Amino acid sequence: MSSRRILEGLVVSDKMDKTIVIEVARRAPHKLYKKMITTKKKYKVHDPENTAVIGDKVRVIESRPYSKEKKFKLMEVVK
């Protein structure tokens, strides 16, 4: 069994060559007030064929570092 993380997010930028930026939203309760809070984080993802476009829902997997900030690879476009 692999220990690689699999994330699902929305493509917010596809301006770079072979790279997309996705935004992953997580919902968790606030520690003190117990209100549900949505936190968002952006990840740079390797997209070798430039298949994903802005607005696509994608699934990515953790992989070897492609650059300083790019450590995920595109698995599939879920839409």
mmCIF file of the N, C-alpha and C atoms, coordinates in Angstrom:
data_MODEL
# 
_entry.id   MODEL 
# 
loop_
_atom_site.group_PDB 
_atom_site.id 
_atom_site.type_symbol 
_atom_site.label_atom_id 
_atom_site.label_alt_id 
_atom_site.label_comp_id 
_atom_site.label_asym_id 
_atom_site.label_entity_id 
_atom_site.label_seq_id 
_atom_site.pdbx_PDB_ins_code 
_atom_site.Cartn_x 
_atom_site.Cartn_y 
_atom_site.Cartn_z 
_atom_site.occupancy 
_atom_site.B_iso_or_equiv 
_atom_site.pdbx_formal_charge 
_atom_site.auth_seq_id 
_atom_site.auth_comp_id 
_atom_site.auth_asym_id 
_atom_site.auth_atom_id 
_atom_site.pdbx_PDB_model_num 
ATOM 1   N N  . MET A 1 1  ? 0.841   -1.188 0.000   1.00 0.00 ? 1  MET A N  1 
ATOM 2   C CA . MET A 1 1  ? 0.000   0.000  0.000   1.00 0.00 ? 1  MET A CA 1 
ATOM 3   C C  . MET A 1 1  ? 0.880   1.243  0.000   1.00 0.00 ? 1  MET A C  1 
ATOM 4   N N  . SER A 1 2  ? 0.534   2.175  -0.860  1.00 0.00 ? 2  SER A N  1 
ATOM 5   C CA . SER A 1 2  ? 1.332   3.378  -1.041  1.00 0.00 ? 2  SER A CA 1 
ATOM 6   C C  . SER A 1 2  ? 0.997   4.420  0.030   1.00 0.00 ? 2  SER A C  1 
ATOM 7   N N  . SER A 1 3  ? 2.010   5.182  0.430   1.00 0.00 ? 3  SER A N  1 
ATOM 8   C CA . SER A 1 3  ? 1.784   6.239  1.412   1.00 0.00 ? 3  SER A CA 1 
ATOM 9   C C  . SER A 1 3  ? 1.670   7.604  0.735   1.00 0.00 ? 3  SER A C  1 
ATOM 10  N N  . ARG A 1 4  ? 1.499   7.602  -0.594  1.00 0.00 ? 4  ARG A N  1 
ATOM 11  C CA . ARG A 1 4  ? 1.367   8.865  -1.308  1.00 0.00 ? 4  ARG A CA 1 
ATOM 12  C C  . ARG A 1 4  ? -0.018  9.460  -1.118  1.00 0.00 ? 4  ARG A C  1 
ATOM 13  N N  . ARG A 1 5  ? -0.049  10.786 -0.931  1.00 0.00 ? 5  ARG A N  1 
ATOM 14  C CA . ARG A 1 5  ? -1.321  11.480 -0.747  1.00 0.00 ? 5  ARG A CA 1 
ATOM 15  C C  . ARG A 1 5  ? -2.028  11.662 -2.085  1.00 0.00 ? 5  ARG A C  1 
ATOM 16  N N  . ILE A 1 6  ? -3.339  11.516 -2.072  1.00 0.00 ? 6  ILE A N  1 
ATOM 17  C CA . ILE A 1 6  ? -4.166  11.786 -3.249  1.00 0.00 ? 6  ILE A CA 1 
ATOM 18  C C  . ILE A 1 6  ? -5.117  12.913 -2.872  1.00 0.00 ? 6  ILE A C  1 
ATOM 19  N N  . LEU A 1 7  ? -5.083  13.996 -3.650  1.00 0.00 ? 7  LEU A N  1 
ATOM 20  C CA . LEU A 1 7  ? -5.915  15.166 -3.375  1.00 0.00 ? 7  LEU A CA 1 
ATOM 21  C C  . LEU A 1 7  ? -6.852  15.421 -4.545  1.00 0.00 ? 7  LEU A C  1 
ATOM 22  N N  . GLU A 1 8  ? -7.956  16.079 -4.266  1.00 0.00 ? 8  GLU A N  1 
ATOM 23  C CA . GLU A 1 8  ? -8.899  16.455 -5.298  1.00 0.00 ? 8  GLU A CA 1 
ATOM 24  C C  . GLU A 1 8  ? -9.165  17.940 -5.177  1.00 0.00 ? 8  GLU A C  1 
ATOM 25  N N  . GLY A 1 9  ? -9.057  18.657 -6.282  1.00 0.00 ? 9  GLY A N  1 
ATOM 26  C CA . GLY A 1 9  ? -9.234  20.097 -6.225  1.00 0.00 ? 9  GLY A CA 1 
ATOM 27  C C  . GLY A 1 9  ? -9.669  20.690 -7.545  1.00 0.00 ? 9  GLY A C  1 
ATOM 28  N N  . LEU A 1 10 ? -9.778  21.996 -7.552  1.00 0.00 ? 10 LEU A N  1 
ATOM 29  C CA . LEU A 1 10 ? -10.240 22.756 -8.707  1.00 0.00 ? 10 LEU A CA 1 
ATOM 30  C C  . LEU A 1 10 ? -9.065  23.500 -9.333  1.00 0.00 ? 10 LEU A C  1 
ATOM 31  N N  . VAL A 1 11 ? -8.962  23.446 -10.655 1.00 0.00 ? 11 VAL A N  1 
ATOM 32  C CA . VAL A 1 11 ? -7.875  24.141 -11.355 1.00 0.00 ? 11 VAL A CA 1 
ATOM 33  C C  . VAL A 1 11 ? -8.171  25.634 -11.361 1.00 0.00 ? 11 VAL A C  1 
ATOM 34  N N  . VAL A 1 12 ? -7.232  26.431 -10.825 1.00 0.00 ? 12 VAL A N  1 
ATOM 35  C CA . VAL A 1 12 ? -7.415  27.881 -10.793 1.00 0.00 ? 12 VAL A CA 1 
ATOM 36  C C  . VAL A 1 12 ? -6.481  28.597 -11.760 1.00 0.00 ? 12 VAL A C  1 
ATOM 37  N N  . SER A 1 13 ? -5.441  27.894 -12.269 1.00 0.00 ? 13 SER A N  1 
ATOM 38  C CA . SER A 1 13 ? -4.540  28.502 -13.244 1.00 0.00 ? 13 SER A CA 1 
ATOM 39  C C  . SER A 1 13 ? -3.911  27.421 -14.116 1.00 0.00 ? 13 SER A C  1 
ATOM 40  N N  . ASP A 1 14 ? -3.817  27.717 -15.430 1.00 0.00 ? 14 ASP A N  1 
ATOM 41  C CA . ASP A 1 14 ? -3.132  26.806 -16.359 1.00 0.00 ? 14 ASP A CA 1 
ATOM 42  C C  . ASP A 1 14 ? -2.213  27.587 -17.295 1.00 0.00 ? 14 ASP A C  1 
ATOM 43  N N  . LYS A 1 15 ? -1.707  28.723 -16.823 1.00 0.00 ? 15 LYS A N  1 
ATOM 44  C CA . LYS A 1 15 ? -0.924  29.612 -17.669 1.00 0.00 ? 15 LYS A CA 1 
ATOM 45  C C  . LYS A 1 15 ? 0.494   29.116 -17.911 1.00 0.00 ? 15 LYS A C  1 
ATOM 46  N N  . MET A 1 16 ? 1.025   28.286 -16.986 1.00 0.00 ? 16 MET A N  1 
ATOM 47  C CA . MET A 1 16 ? 2.391   27.788 -17.131 1.00 0.00 ? 16 MET A CA 1 
ATOM 48  C C  . MET A 1 16 ? 2.415   26.564 -18.044 1.00 0.00 ? 16 MET A C  1 
ATOM 49  N N  . ASP A 1 17 ? 3.565   26.294 -18.639 1.00 0.00 ? 17 ASP A N  1 
ATOM 50  C CA . ASP A 1 17 ? 3.722   25.133 -19.501 1.00 0.00 ? 17 ASP A CA 1 
ATOM 51  C C  . ASP A 1 17 ? 3.944   23.890 -18.638 1.00 0.00 ? 17 ASP A C  1 
ATOM 52  N N  . LYS A 1 18 ? 3.118   22.862 -18.846 1.00 0.00 ? 18 LYS A N  1 
ATOM 53  C CA . LYS A 1 18 ? 3.194   21.586 -18.124 1.00 0.00 ? 18 LYS A CA 1 
ATOM 54  C C  . LYS A 1 18 ? 2.972   21.723 -16.619 1.00 0.00 ? 18 LYS A C  1 
ATOM 55  N N  . THR A 1 19 ? 2.339   22.810 -16.190 1.00 0.00 ? 19 THR A N  1 
ATOM 56  C CA . THR A 1 19 ? 2.054   23.037 -14.771 1.00 0.00 ? 19 THR A CA 1 
ATOM 57  C C  . THR A 1 19 ? 0.669   23.649 -14.628 1.00 0.00 ? 19 THR A C  1 
ATOM 58  N N  . ILE A 1 20 ? -0.079  23.138 -13.644 1.00 0.00 ? 20 ILE A N  1 
ATOM 59  C CA . ILE A 1 20 ? -1.357  23.749 -13.289 1.00 0.00 ? 20 ILE A CA 1 
ATOM 60  C C  . ILE A 1 20 ? -1.327  24.076 -11.803 1.00 0.00 ? 20 ILE A C  1 
ATOM 61  N N  . VAL A 1 21 ? -2.185  24.997 -11.392 1.00 0.00 ? 21 VAL A N  1 
ATOM 62  C CA . VAL A 1 21 ? -2.322  25.327 -9.973  1.00 0.00 ? 21 VAL A CA 1 
ATOM 63  C C  . VAL A 1 21 ? -3.726  24.905 -9.576  1.00 0.00 ? 21 VAL A C  1 
ATOM 64  N N  . ILE A 1 22 ? -3.812  24.073 -8.516  1.00 0.00 ? 22 ILE A N  1 
ATOM 65  C CA . ILE A 1 22 ? -5.121  23.642 -8.039  1.00 0.00 ? 22 ILE A CA 1 
ATOM 66  C C  . ILE A 1 22 ? -5.358  24.192 -6.642  1.00 0.00 ? 22 ILE A C  1 
ATOM 67  N N  . GLU A 1 23 ? -6.633  24.347 -6.300  1.00 0.00 ? 23 GLU A N  1 
ATOM 68  C CA . GLU A 1 23 ? -7.020  24.807 -4.973  1.00 0.00 ? 23 GLU A CA 1 
ATOM 69  C C  . GLU A 1 23 ? -7.798  23.683 -4.295  1.00 0.00 ? 23 GLU A C  1 
ATOM 70  N N  . VAL A 1 24 ? -7.293  23.235 -3.152  1.00 0.00 ? 24 VAL A N  1 
ATOM 71  C CA . VAL A 1 24 ? -7.928  22.161 -2.396  1.00 0.00 ? 24 VAL A CA 1 
ATOM 72  C C  . VAL A 1 24 ? -8.587  22.765 -1.166  1.00 0.00 ? 24 VAL A C  1 
ATOM 73  N N  . ALA A 1 25 ? -9.879  22.513 -1.003  1.00 0.00 ? 25 ALA A N  1 
ATOM 74  C CA . ALA A 1 25 ? -10.632 23.038 0.137   1.00 0.00 ? 25 ALA A CA 1 
ATOM 75  C C  . ALA A 1 25 ? -10.855 21.920 1.148   1.00 0.00 ? 25 ALA A C  1 
ATOM 76  N N  . ARG A 1 26 ? -10.619 22.220 2.418   1.00 0.00 ? 26 ARG A N  1 
ATOM 77  C CA . ARG A 1 26 ? -10.850 21.258 3.493   1.00 0.00 ? 26 ARG A CA 1 
ATOM 78  C C  . ARG A 1 26 ? -11.806 21.886 4.496   1.00 0.00 ? 26 ARG A C  1 
ATOM 79  N N  . ARG A 1 27 ? -12.710 21.072 5.048   1.00 0.00 ? 27 ARG A N  1 
ATOM 80  C CA . ARG A 1 27 ? -13.658 21.543 6.057   1.00 0.00 ? 27 ARG A CA 1 
ATOM 81  C C  . ARG A 1 27 ? -13.368 20.838 7.369   1.00 0.00 ? 27 ARG A C  1 
ATOM 82  N N  . ALA A 1 28 ? -13.212 21.636 8.421   1.00 0.00 ? 28 ALA A N  1 
ATOM 83  C CA . ALA A 1 28 ? -12.937 21.086 9.746   1.00 0.00 ? 28 ALA A CA 1 
ATOM 84  C C  . ALA A 1 28 ? -13.563 21.996 10.790  1.00 0.00 ? 28 ALA A C  1 
ATOM 85  N N  . PRO A 1 29 ? -13.962 21.442 11.930  1.00 0.00 ? 29 PRO A N  1 
ATOM 86  C CA . PRO A 1 29 ? -14.547 22.288 12.964  1.00 0.00 ? 29 PRO A CA 1 
ATOM 87  C C  . PRO A 1 29 ? -13.489 23.107 13.701  1.00 0.00 ? 29 PRO A C  1 
ATOM 88  N N  . HIS A 1 30 ? -13.857 24.343 14.067  1.00 0.00 ? 30 HIS A N  1 
ATOM 89  C CA . HIS A 1 30 ? -12.974 25.200 14.849  1.00 0.00 ? 30 HIS A CA 1 
ATOM 90  C C  . HIS A 1 30 ? -12.777 24.550 16.217  1.00 0.00 ? 30 HIS A C  1 
ATOM 91  N N  . LYS A 1 31 ? -11.543 24.590 16.732  1.00 0.00 ? 31 LYS A N  1 
ATOM 92  C CA . LYS A 1 31 ? -11.225 23.883 17.974  1.00 0.00 ? 31 LYS A CA 1 
ATOM 93  C C  . LYS A 1 31 ? -12.026 24.380 19.175  1.00 0.00 ? 31 LYS A C  1 
ATOM 94  N N  . LEU A 1 32 ? -12.212 25.678 19.265  1.00 0.00 ? 32 LEU A N  1 
ATOM 95  C CA . LEU A 1 32 ? -12.923 26.242 20.423  1.00 0.00 ? 32 LEU A CA 1 
ATOM 96  C C  . LEU A 1 32 ? -14.421 26.398 20.170  1.00 0.00 ? 32 LEU A C  1 
ATOM 97  N N  . TYR A 1 33 ? -14.771 26.975 19.019  1.00 0.00 ? 33 TYR A N  1 
ATOM 98  C CA . TYR A 1 33 ? -16.163 27.347 18.778  1.00 0.00 ? 33 TYR A CA 1 
ATOM 99  C C  . TYR A 1 33 ? -16.973 26.290 18.033  1.00 0.00 ? 33 TYR A C  1 
ATOM 100 N N  . LYS A 1 34 ? -16.314 25.236 17.517  1.00 0.00 ? 34 LYS A N  1 
ATOM 101 C CA . LYS A 1 34 ? -16.967 24.109 16.839  1.00 0.00 ? 34 LYS A CA 1 
ATOM 102 C C  . LYS A 1 34 ? -17.718 24.485 15.562  1.00 0.00 ? 34 LYS A C  1 
ATOM 103 N N  . LYS A 1 35 ? -17.490 25.688 15.049  1.00 0.00 ? 35 LYS A N  1 
ATOM 104 C CA . LYS A 1 35 ? -18.095 26.084 13.784  1.00 0.00 ? 35 LYS A CA 1 
ATOM 105 C C  . LYS A 1 35 ? -17.284 25.474 12.642  1.00 0.00 ? 35 LYS A C  1 
ATOM 106 N N  . MET A 1 36 ? -17.965 25.007 11.591  1.00 0.00 ? 36 MET A N  1 
ATOM 107 C CA . MET A 1 36 ? -17.263 24.424 10.449  1.00 0.00 ? 36 MET A CA 1 
ATOM 108 C C  . MET A 1 36 ? -16.565 25.529 9.663   1.00 0.00 ? 36 MET A C  1 
ATOM 109 N N  . ILE A 1 37 ? -15.275 25.353 9.438   1.00 0.00 ? 37 ILE A N  1 
ATOM 110 C CA . ILE A 1 37 ? -14.463 26.341 8.741   1.00 0.00 ? 37 ILE A CA 1 
ATOM 111 C C  . ILE A 1 37 ? -13.864 25.704 7.495   1.00 0.00 ? 37 ILE A C  1 
ATOM 112 N N  . THR A 1 38 ? -13.920 26.426 6.386   1.00 0.00 ? 38 THR A N  1 
ATOM 113 C CA . THR A 1 38 ? -13.319 25.961 5.143   1.00 0.00 ? 38 THR A CA 1 
ATOM 114 C C  . THR A 1 38 ? -11.960 26.616 4.986   1.00 0.00 ? 38 THR A C  1 
ATOM 115 N N  . THR A 1 39 ? -10.929 25.792 4.845   1.00 0.00 ? 39 THR A N  1 
ATOM 116 C CA . THR A 1 39 ? -9.591  26.313 4.575   1.00 0.00 ? 39 THR A CA 1 
ATOM 117 C C  . THR A 1 39 ? -9.196  25.882 3.172   1.00 0.00 ? 39 THR A C  1 
ATOM 118 N N  . LYS A 1 40 ? -8.491  26.757 2.475   1.00 0.00 ? 40 LYS A N  1 
ATOM 119 C CA . LYS A 1 40 ? -8.070  26.477 1.104   1.00 0.00 ? 40 LYS A CA 1 
ATOM 120 C C  . LYS A 1 40 ? -6.561  26.541 1.010   1.00 0.00 ? 40 LYS A C  1 
ATOM 121 N N  . LYS A 1 41 ? -5.996  25.670 0.176   1.00 0.00 ? 41 LYS A N  1 
ATOM 122 C CA . LYS A 1 41 ? -4.555  25.684 -0.057  1.00 0.00 ? 41 LYS A CA 1 
ATOM 123 C C  . LYS A 1 41 ? -4.313  25.429 -1.533  1.00 0.00 ? 41 LYS A C  1 
ATOM 124 N N  . LYS A 1 42 ? -3.314  26.110 -2.092  1.00 0.00 ? 42 LYS A N  1 
ATOM 125 C CA . LYS A 1 42 ? -2.985  25.951 -3.499  1.00 0.00 ? 42 LYS A CA 1 
ATOM 126 C C  . LYS A 1 42 ? -1.756  25.064 -3.654  1.00 0.00 ? 42 LYS A C  1 
ATOM 127 N N  . TYR A 1 43 ? -1.790  24.206 -4.673  1.00 0.00 ? 43 TYR A N  1 
ATOM 128 C CA . TYR A 1 43 ? -0.677  23.313 -4.984  1.00 0.00 ? 43 TYR A CA 1 
ATOM 129 C C  . TYR A 1 43 ? -0.332  23.451 -6.456  1.00 0.00 ? 43 TYR A C  1 
ATOM 130 N N  . LYS A 1 44 ? 0.957   23.432 -6.773  1.00 0.00 ? 44 LYS A N  1 
ATOM 131 C CA . LYS A 1 44 ? 1.400   23.378 -8.164  1.00 0.00 ? 44 LYS A CA 1 
ATOM 132 C C  . LYS A 1 44 ? 1.497   21.906 -8.548  1.00 0.00 ? 44 LYS A C  1 
ATOM 133 N N  . VAL A 1 45 ? 0.979   21.571 -9.720  1.00 0.00 ? 45 VAL A N  1 
ATOM 134 C CA . VAL A 1 45 ? 0.857   20.182 -10.150 1.00 0.00 ? 45 VAL A CA 1 
ATOM 135 C C  . VAL A 1 45 ? 1.471   20.012 -11.531 1.00 0.00 ? 45 VAL A C  1 
ATOM 136 N N  . HIS A 1 46 ? 2.219   18.902 -11.728 1.00 0.00 ? 46 HIS A N  1 
ATOM 137 C CA . HIS A 1 46 ? 2.816   18.579 -13.026 1.00 0.00 ? 46 HIS A CA 1 
ATOM 138 C C  . HIS A 1 46 ? 1.748   18.001 -13.945 1.00 0.00 ? 46 HIS A C  1 
ATOM 139 N N  . ASP A 1 47 ? 1.563   18.638 -15.099 1.00 0.00 ? 47 ASP A N  1 
ATOM 140 C CA . ASP A 1 47 ? 0.591   18.207 -16.118 1.00 0.00 ? 47 ASP A CA 1 
ATOM 141 C C  . ASP A 1 47 ? 1.334   18.082 -17.442 1.00 0.00 ? 47 ASP A C  1 
ATOM 142 N N  . PRO A 1 48 ? 1.945   16.920 -17.721 1.00 0.00 ? 48 PRO A N  1 
ATOM 143 C CA . PRO A 1 48 ? 2.843   16.797 -18.879 1.00 0.00 ? 48 PRO A CA 1 
ATOM 144 C C  . PRO A 1 48 ? 2.200   17.062 -20.239 1.00 0.00 ? 48 PRO A C  1 
ATOM 145 N N  . GLU A 1 49 ? 0.908   16.735 -20.416 1.00 0.00 ? 49 GLU A N  1 
ATOM 146 C CA . GLU A 1 49 ? 0.256   16.939 -21.713 1.00 0.00 ? 49 GLU A CA 1 
ATOM 147 C C  . GLU A 1 49 ? -0.596  18.199 -21.777 1.00 0.00 ? 49 GLU A C  1 
ATOM 148 N N  . ASN A 1 50 ? -0.576  19.030 -20.734 1.00 0.00 ? 50 ASN A N  1 
ATOM 149 C CA . ASN A 1 50 ? -1.402  20.245 -20.665 1.00 0.00 ? 50 ASN A CA 1 
ATOM 150 C C  . ASN A 1 50 ? -2.874  19.927 -20.926 1.00 0.00 ? 50 ASN A C  1 
ATOM 151 N N  . THR A 1 51 ? -3.398  18.887 -20.252 1.00 0.00 ? 51 THR A N  1 
ATOM 152 C CA . THR A 1 51 ? -4.781  18.464 -20.491 1.00 0.00 ? 51 THR A CA 1 
ATOM 153 C C  . THR A 1 51 ? -5.806  19.244 -19.675 1.00 0.00 ? 51 THR A C  1 
ATOM 154 N N  . ALA A 1 52 ? -5.474  19.651 -18.469 1.00 0.00 ? 52 ALA A N  1 
ATOM 155 C CA . ALA A 1 52 ? -6.439  20.328 -17.594 1.00 0.00 ? 52 ALA A CA 1 
ATOM 156 C C  . ALA A 1 52 ? -6.520  21.812 -17.927 1.00 0.00 ? 52 ALA A C  1 
ATOM 157 N N  . VAL A 1 53 ? -7.738  22.350 -17.807 1.00 0.00 ? 53 VAL A N  1 
ATOM 158 C CA . VAL A 1 53 ? -7.959  23.786 -18.038 1.00 0.00 ? 53 VAL A CA 1 
ATOM 159 C C  . VAL A 1 53 ? -8.644  24.374 -16.811 1.00 0.00 ? 53 VAL A C  1 
ATOM 160 N N  . ILE A 1 54 ? -8.710  25.702 -16.748 1.00 0.00 ? 54 ILE A N  1 
ATOM 161 C CA . ILE A 1 54 ? -9.307  26.387 -15.600 1.00 0.00 ? 54 ILE A CA 1 
ATOM 162 C C  . ILE A 1 54 ? -10.757 25.928 -15.424 1.00 0.00 ? 54 ILE A C  1 
ATOM 163 N N  . GLY A 1 55 ? -11.129 25.613 -14.194 1.00 0.00 ? 55 GLY A N  1 
ATOM 164 C CA . GLY A 1 55 ? -12.479 25.184 -13.882 1.00 0.00 ? 55 GLY A CA 1 
ATOM 165 C C  . GLY A 1 55 ? -12.648 23.681 -13.789 1.00 0.00 ? 55 GLY A C  1 
ATOM 166 N N  . ASP A 1 56 ? -11.670 22.905 -14.257 1.00 0.00 ? 56 ASP A N  1 
ATOM 167 C CA . ASP A 1 56 ? -11.753 21.446 -14.174 1.00 0.00 ? 56 ASP A CA 1 
ATOM 168 C C  . ASP A 1 56 ? -11.558 20.974 -12.749 1.00 0.00 ? 56 ASP A C  1 
ATOM 169 N N  . LYS A 1 57 ? -12.248 19.896 -12.389 1.00 0.00 ? 57 LYS A N  1 
ATOM 170 C CA . LYS A 1 57 ? -12.020 19.228 -11.105 1.00 0.00 ? 57 LYS A CA 1 
ATOM 171 C C  . LYS A 1 57 ? -11.048 18.091 -11.395 1.00 0.00 ? 57 LYS A C  1 
ATOM 172 N N  . VAL A 1 58 ? -9.934  18.047 -10.660 1.00 0.00 ? 58 VAL A N  1 
ATOM 173 C CA . VAL A 1 58 ? -8.884  17.075 -10.953 1.00 0.00 ? 58 VAL A CA 1 
ATOM 174 C C  . VAL A 1 58 ? -8.488  16.291 -9.708  1.00 0.00 ? 58 VAL A C  1 
ATOM 175 N N  . ARG A 1 59 ? -7.903  15.120 -9.934  1.00 0.00 ? 59 ARG A N  1 
ATOM 176 C CA . ARG A 1 59 ? -7.354  14.297 -8.862  1.00 0.00 ? 59 ARG A CA 1 
ATOM 177 C C  . ARG A 1 59 ? -5.854  14.205 -9.102  1.00 0.00 ? 59 ARG A C  1 
ATOM 178 N N  . VAL A 1 60 ? -5.066  14.478 -8.035  1.00 0.00 ? 60 VAL A N  1 
ATOM 179 C CA . VAL A 1 60 ? -3.605  14.485 -8.160  1.00 0.00 ? 60 VAL A CA 1 
ATOM 180 C C  . VAL A 1 60 ? -2.997  13.542 -7.128  1.00 0.00 ? 60 VAL A C  1 
ATOM 181 N N  . ILE A 1 61 ? -1.752  13.106 -7.405  1.00 0.00 ? 61 ILE A N  1 
ATOM 182 C CA . ILE A 1 61 ? -1.061  12.197 -6.508  1.00 0.00 ? 61 ILE A CA 1 
ATOM 183 C C  . ILE A 1 61 ? 0.316   12.762 -6.193  1.00 0.00 ? 61 ILE A C  1 
ATOM 184 N N  . GLU A 1 62 ? 0.758   12.554 -4.968  1.00 0.00 ? 62 GLU A N  1 
ATOM 185 C CA . GLU A 1 62 ? 2.080   13.009 -4.538  1.00 0.00 ? 62 GLU A CA 1 
ATOM 186 C C  . GLU A 1 62 ? 3.142   12.210 -5.292  1.00 0.00 ? 62 GLU A C  1 
ATOM 187 N N  . SER A 1 63 ? 4.206   12.868 -5.724  1.00 0.00 ? 63 SER A N  1 
ATOM 188 C CA . SER A 1 63 ? 5.248   12.197 -6.492  1.00 0.00 ? 63 SER A CA 1 
ATOM 189 C C  . SER A 1 63 ? 6.602   12.817 -6.196  1.00 0.00 ? 63 SER A C  1 
ATOM 190 N N  . ARG A 1 64 ? 7.571   12.460 -6.997  1.00 0.00 ? 64 ARG A N  1 
ATOM 191 C CA . ARG A 1 64 ? 8.909   13.018 -6.811  1.00 0.00 ? 64 ARG A CA 1 
ATOM 192 C C  . ARG A 1 64 ? 8.868   14.524 -7.064  1.00 0.00 ? 64 ARG A C  1 
ATOM 193 N N  . PRO A 1 65 ? 9.793   15.281 -6.478  1.00 0.00 ? 65 PRO A N  1 
ATOM 194 C CA . PRO A 1 65 ? 9.803   16.725 -6.723  1.00 0.00 ? 65 PRO A CA 1 
ATOM 195 C C  . PRO A 1 65 ? 10.193  17.044 -8.170  1.00 0.00 ? 65 PRO A C  1 
ATOM 196 N N  . TYR A 1 66 ? 9.335   17.768 -8.875  1.00 0.00 ? 66 TYR A N  1 
ATOM 197 C CA . TYR A 1 66 ? 9.636   18.213 -10.229 1.00 0.00 ? 66 TYR A CA 1 
ATOM 198 C C  . TYR A 1 66 ? 10.365  19.549 -10.203 1.00 0.00 ? 66 TYR A C  1 
ATOM 199 N N  . SER A 1 67 ? 10.149  20.321 -9.138  1.00 0.00 ? 67 SER A N  1 
ATOM 200 C CA . SER A 1 67 ? 10.828  21.596 -8.945  1.00 0.00 ? 67 SER A CA 1 
ATOM 201 C C  . SER A 1 67 ? 10.722  21.940 -7.463  1.00 0.00 ? 67 SER A C  1 
ATOM 202 N N  . LYS A 1 68 ? 11.095  23.172 -7.122  1.00 0.00 ? 68 LYS A N  1 
ATOM 203 C CA . LYS A 1 68 ? 11.072  23.594 -5.719  1.00 0.00 ? 68 LYS A CA 1 
ATOM 204 C C  . LYS A 1 68 ? 9.670   23.490 -5.110  1.00 0.00 ? 68 LYS A C  1 
ATOM 205 N N  . GLU A 1 69 ? 8.640   23.879 -5.866  1.00 0.00 ? 69 GLU A N  1 
ATOM 206 C CA . GLU A 1 69 ? 7.276   23.903 -5.330  1.00 0.00 ? 69 GLU A CA 1 
ATOM 207 C C  . GLU A 1 69 ? 6.361   22.828 -5.910  1.00 0.00 ? 69 GLU A C  1 
ATOM 208 N N  . LYS A 1 70 ? 6.806   22.157 -6.957  1.00 0.00 ? 70 LYS A N  1 
ATOM 209 C CA . LYS A 1 70 ? 5.936   21.206 -7.672  1.00 0.00 ? 70 LYS A CA 1 
ATOM 210 C C  . LYS A 1 70 ? 6.238   19.772 -7.245  1.00 0.00 ? 70 LYS A C  1 
ATOM 211 N N  . LYS A 1 71 ? 5.338   19.205 -6.406  1.00 0.00 ? 71 LYS A N  1 
ATOM 212 C CA . LYS A 1 71 ? 5.569   17.861 -5.873  1.00 0.00 ? 71 LYS A CA 1 
ATOM 213 C C  . LYS A 1 71 ? 4.373   16.932 -6.078  1.00 0.00 ? 71 LYS A C  1 
ATOM 214 N N  . PHE A 1 72 ? 3.438   17.331 -6.941  1.00 0.00 ? 72 PHE A N  1 
ATOM 215 C CA . PHE A 1 72 ? 2.274   16.503 -7.257  1.00 0.00 ? 72 PHE A CA 1 
ATOM 216 C C  . PHE A 1 72 ? 2.179   16.299 -8.758  1.00 0.00 ? 72 PHE A C  1 
ATOM 217 N N  . LYS A 1 73 ? 1.559   15.180 -9.162  1.00 0.00 ? 73 LYS A N  1 
ATOM 218 C CA . LYS A 1 73 ? 1.381   14.865 -10.564 1.00 0.00 ? 73 LYS A CA 1 
ATOM 219 C C  . LYS A 1 73 ? -0.105  14.636 -10.835 1.00 0.00 ? 73 LYS A C  1 
ATOM 220 N N  . LEU A 1 74 ? -0.567  15.055 -12.002 1.00 0.00 ? 74 LEU A N  1 
ATOM 221 C CA . LEU A 1 74 ? -1.965  14.905 -12.381 1.00 0.00 ? 74 LEU A CA 1 
ATOM 222 C C  . LEU A 1 74 ? -2.289  13.434 -12.606 1.00 0.00 ? 74 LEU A C  1 
ATOM 223 N N  . MET A 1 75 ? -3.325  12.931 -11.910 1.00 0.00 ? 75 MET A N  1 
ATOM 224 C CA . MET A 1 75 ? -3.795  11.551 -12.122 1.00 0.00 ? 75 MET A CA 1 
ATOM 225 C C  . MET A 1 75 ? -4.876  11.513 -13.195 1.00 0.00 ? 75 MET A C  1 
ATOM 226 N N  . GLU A 1 76 ? -5.932  12.315 -12.972 1.00 0.00 ? 76 GLU A N  1 
ATOM 227 C CA . GLU A 1 76 ? -7.041  12.331 -13.923 1.00 0.00 ? 76 GLU A CA 1 
ATOM 228 C C  . GLU A 1 76 ? -7.851  13.606 -13.787 1.00 0.00 ? 76 GLU A C  1 
ATOM 229 N N  . VAL A 1 77 ? -8.553  13.929 -14.856 1.00 0.00 ? 77 VAL A N  1 
ATOM 230 C CA . VAL A 1 77 ? -9.484  15.048 -14.847 1.00 0.00 ? 77 VAL A CA 1 
ATOM 231 C C  . VAL A 1 77 ? -10.857 14.476 -14.530 1.00 0.00 ? 77 VAL A C  1 
ATOM 232 N N  . VAL A 1 78 ? -11.442 14.871 -13.409 1.00 0.00 ? 78 VAL A N  1 
ATOM 233 C CA . VAL A 1 78 ? -12.720 14.332 -12.965 1.00 0.00 ? 78 VAL A CA 1 
ATOM 234 C C  . VAL A 1 78 ? -13.878 15.087 -13.615 1.00 0.00 ? 78 VAL A C  1 
ATOM 235 N N  . LYS A 1 79 ? -13.726 16.399 -13.774 1.00 0.00 ? 79 LYS A N  1 
ATOM 236 C CA . LYS A 1 79 ? -14.723 17.351 -14.290 1.00 0.00 ? 79 LYS A CA 1 
ATOM 237 C C  . LYS A 1 79 ? -15.869 17.350 -13.376 1.00 0.00 ? 79 LYS A C  1 
# 
